[in-house]
Amino acid sequence: MFQLLSPRIMLVGGGAVRELPAVLARLGLRRPLVVTDPFMVSSGLLQRCLDPLAAAGLTADVFSDTVSDPTDTVVAAGVARLGPEHDCLIGFGGGSSIDTAKAMALLALGTAPLRAMKVPAVPDRAALPLIAVPTTAGTGSEATRVTVITDTEHDEKMLIMGLGCLPVAAIVDHELTWSLPPRITADTGIDSLTHALEAYVSRRANPVTDGWAMSAMALIGANIRAAYHQPRDAAAREAMMLGALLGGLAFSNSAVALVHGMSRPIGAHFHVPHGLSNAMLLPAVVRYSVGSAVVRYAAAARQIGMAGAADDDETACSRLADGLAALNQELAVPTPRGFGIDPAQWESKLPLMAEQALASGSPANNPRVPDAAEIVALYRAVYGANR
């Protein structure tokens, strides 16, 4: 027996954001608070959300103070912006904006602090419904029951997972990603690939999530380079957006694993964007893990396009690890050292980061489950080389 959860409405395609008023009408909603970030405002991209609402006679207020790797303090500020007139939230932007909106919907219940809602708690109720409109092809947050918020007092990225985080609707419009710079395209793209790969090899995978994950890996593997090198390639952008959505559905109904468990502490302590920290870790974690799920990793390698049908499983696994390292090089993914993290600070945080990675529960889903010492060794291995 397995469970499947998804938004009630998923609208996918170029220009889909123009249908936002119709989606609100179907849900009986009329007065949203739009949760976004300063760049969406200054770049004018937010108007792609606000203009259709205004044309439909709907008034939308805006909270635009979200930050990369959202914090509990920003979430509290967003909740303070909510008023009794608001009947829903619209998360418009990257995963940080959508994750902030999810946490606002939870915290607005007023029943518990966010820290009390982190895994293993299961917050299944939210104060307001959420409509998610992603502007990056990366986190898949528009389709998941997951949010990740930094506890500023404890320097911990809290994994929060429950139905209260699941958007009621997702509007997935690849045209919103055309202006993304190469760095964000690369980081969010590898984030999506990591979602799909980890969902597929997870100990909690099921036949439906396998299908979503395999489709996501094929789309991303075939298009991530074109989206990075040719930002206006509409077909590549569309494929990456669909891949991100499918990857989000897959891991939300299966689970992420060791890469994500190790990635969150890097973001919390060193302010590395989530997708980038996943990319830093992915080749080394795959090399560590492949021997415990050879058939699955080999199938993933063929689906991504890093191995051929004629390759035996052992060869395919080797090609996958090498291919992921080569992808990092092509997409200019820095090592933690290359990102500018001081080696002494990195080393001093390793025991705590390993403890926090294990506490998240994600490493337990990995085909090969590490102990704290193995996680520390992996952190050391990735510090200077993505191999």
C-alpha positions, -999 to 999 in steps of 0.1 A, spaced: 0 0 0 12 35 -8 -2 70 -7 -3 97 -34 -8 134 -28 -9 163 -53 -24 197 -57 -61 197 -66 -54 217 -97 -22 217 -118 -22 240 -148 8 235 -170 19 254 -202 31 286 -217 10 315 -206 -7 295 -178 -2 324 -154 -28 344 -172 -54 318 -160 -47 327 -123 -80 345 -119 -100 316 -133 -82 292 -109 -91 314 -80 -127 315 -91 -129 277 -93 -116 276 -57 -140 303 -45 -112 327 -36 -110 365 -42 -85 383 -20 -50 369 -21 -18 380 -4 10 374 -29 43 362 -13 73 370 -34 108 385 -33 123 419 -40 138 408 -74 103 398 -87 92 433 -79 122 452 -92 124 432 -124 88 437 -132 81 399 -134 56 402 -105 33 421 -129 28 388 -148 10 377 -117 -7 410 -107 -19 422 -141 -43 393 -148 -58 396 -113 -63 434 -117 -79 428 -151 -104 404 -135 -113 430 -108 -94 412 -80 -74 431 -54 -41 415 -44 -18 427 -16 19 418 -17 45 407 8 78 409 -10 104 404 17 112 368 12 148 358 11 169 329 -4 168 300 21 138 314 40 141 320 78 116 318 106 119 355 111 109 363 76 80 339 79 69 357 111 70 390 93 49 376 65 23 363 90 22 398 105 13 411 70 -18 388 68 -52 404 76 -87 390 80 -95 401 45 -71 376 29 -86 343 19 -56 327 3 -19 330 -4 -1 330 -38 35 320 -37 51 336 -67 88 331 -74 114 305 -67 112 278 -41 121 302 -14 89 323 -20 67 292 -22 83 277 9 78 310 28 41 310 18 37 274 30 52 282 64 31 314 67 0 293 61 10 269 89 22 296 113 -10 317 108 -29 290 127 -13 303 158 -12 268 174 25 262 176 59 276 166 75 264 134 101 245 153 74 223 168 62 214 132 95 200 119 99 163 111 89 140 127 58 162 134 32 161 106 14 194 103 -17 186 82 -37 218 86 -30 253 73 -48 285 80 -52 295 43 -51 277 9 -20 283 -12 -17 287 -50 19 282 -61 33 299 -92 70 289 -97 94 311 -117 123 286 -117 125 251 -130 139 236 -98 125 230 -64 92 214 -74 78 230 -43 46 238 -62 37 201 -60 50 190 -27 39 188 9 73 200 21 88 233 32 123 240 45 128 269 68 159 280 87 157 282 125 178 313 130 184 307 167 198 272 161 213 276 126 193 246 114 173 241 82 141 226 95 124 200 72 86 205 77 63 180 59 25 176 60 -7 182 41 -7 218 55 22 225 31 6 211 0 -6 238 -24 -43 235 -35 -32 246 -70 0 249 -90 3 271 -121 34 260 -140 43 284 -168 77 279 -184 76 314 -200 83 328 -165 118 312 -166 131 327 -198 150 355 -181 167 332 -155 205 337 -154 227 307 -162 237 302 -125 202 298 -113 192 277 -143 221 253 -135 215 251 -98 177 247 -100 181 222 -128 205 200 -109 182 204 -79 153 189 -100 176 161 -113 185 153 -77 148 152 -67 140 127 -94 171 105 -89 167 104 -51 129 97 -54 138 68 -77 165 52 -56 147 59 -23 138 31 0 102 46 0 98 46 -38 66 31 -53 55 23 -89 38 57 -95 67 78 -82 90 56 -103 72 67 -134 72 103 -125 109 102 -115 120 84 -147 101 109 -169 117 138 -150 152 124 -154 147 119 -191 134 155 -196 161 171 -175 190 150 -188 181 159 -224 175 196 -218 196 210 -189 226 219 -210 205 236 -237 186 256 -210 220 267 -195 238 276 -227 208 289 -247 185 306 -222 159 315 -248 155 279 -260 117 277 -254 115 239 -259 143 233 -234 128 257 -208 94 239 -212 110 205 -207 129 216 -176 97 231 -161 78 199 -166 107 179 -153 108 200 -122 71 194 -116 73 157 -121 104 155 -99 85 174 -72 56 150 -74 79 120 -72 99 130 -42 69 144 -23 52 110 -26 84 90 -22 113 107 -4 146 125 -9 176 109 6 212 115 16 220 144 -8 192 165 7 200 154 43 236 166 39 226 197 18 204 214 43 232 220 69 255 234 43 228 260 34 221 268 71 257 273 82 273 287 50 244 302 31 249 282 0 217 281 -22 199 248 -18 202 237 -55 239 245 -55 247 226 -23 228 196 -38 250 199 -69 282 200 -49 272 168 -31 255 147 -59 285 130 -76 302 120 -43 269 107 -28 261 87 -59 296 71 -58 291 62 -22 256 48 -28 256 30 -61 268 -4 -48 236 -7 -27 212 -2 -56 231 -11 -88 200 -19 -109 182 13 -100 212 36 -105 220 19 -138 184 25 -150 187 61 -140 220 65 -158 204 53 -190 173 75 -185 194 106 -179 214 99 -210 247 92 -192 248 55 -202 236 35 -232 213 5 -235 244 -17 -243 262 -8 -211 259 -34 -184 247 -22 -150 282 -18 -134 294 2 -163 262 23 -163 267 31 -126 302 42 -133 291 64 -162 265 80 -140 289 91 -113 314 103 -140 286 120 -159 273 139 -129 309 152 -122 313 162 -158 279 180 -157 290 200 -126 321 211 -145 302 221 -176 277 241 -155 305 257 -135 293 243 -102 319 253 -75 332 231 -47 326 244 -12 362 256 -13 355 273 -46 324 289 -32 347 306 -6 340 286 25 369 288 49 385 253 54 388 257 92 351 268 95 341 239 73 360 214 94 347 228 127 311 224 116 313 188 103 302 169 134 272 192 139 263 191 102 264 153 103 242 153 133 217 176 117 217 156 84 209 124 103 182 141 124 164 152 93 156 115 85 165 118 49 197 97 50 176 68 62 159 67 28 192 63 10 200 29 -6 232 29 16 224 44 50 255 61 65 265 68 101 278 101 113 314 93 106 306 84 70 288 116 65 317 136 79 340 117 54 317 126 25 317 163 36 355 162 36 356 145 2 334 171 -15 351 202 0 377 205 -26 366 183 -55 333 174 -71 343 140 -83 
